[in-house]
Amino acid sequence: MGHRLSRIVTRTGDDGTTGLGDGSRVGKDCARVQALGDVDELNSVIGVLLAEVLPDDVVQHLLAVQHDLFDLGSELAVPAYAALKPEHVLQLEQWVTAMNADLPMLKEFILPGGSRPAALAHQARSVCRRAERALVTAAHEGEVSVSARQYINRLSDALFVLARHLNQKLGHADVLWQPHRRD
């Protein structure tokens, strides 16, 4: 890949199109490119979360997620290519189960917040939900693998549980929603 990325300014997208990995060109506003951008934004938000002081096991899981999201981006950039497998989905499910094991049962909805790392995990979760919606839209226009759609769905669950896990590890309570609250 060394020489492929040596020229960043190409001017080929000045007409509102972008090149996919199979050599085809599509509008920068097509559903596949939108999904690719949302997945990229999610990866960036996770990068901001990783800039926080986090437990080592969380760092390792999030780094694996970043690599998986890059693989998902490659799926979106190359039509008919699938990089994510059912094993990726299973790994997320196992991480959620492990983090959730020590958390108290939720009896209320919670608001994003608590500690800064938890709030960033909630932000990543909300971006993940948008990326999931974009993947569903892209799937209507072309092939998006089942594993990719399952992965992004499980990842939003993992980020929610991660936020609660981080609050617990950092000694912060979850912020409970108080419906019909008056100041």
Helices and strands as residue ranges (DSSP letters): E 17-19, E 25-27, H 31-50, H 56-77, H 86-100, E 110-111, H 116-141, H 146-169, E 175-176
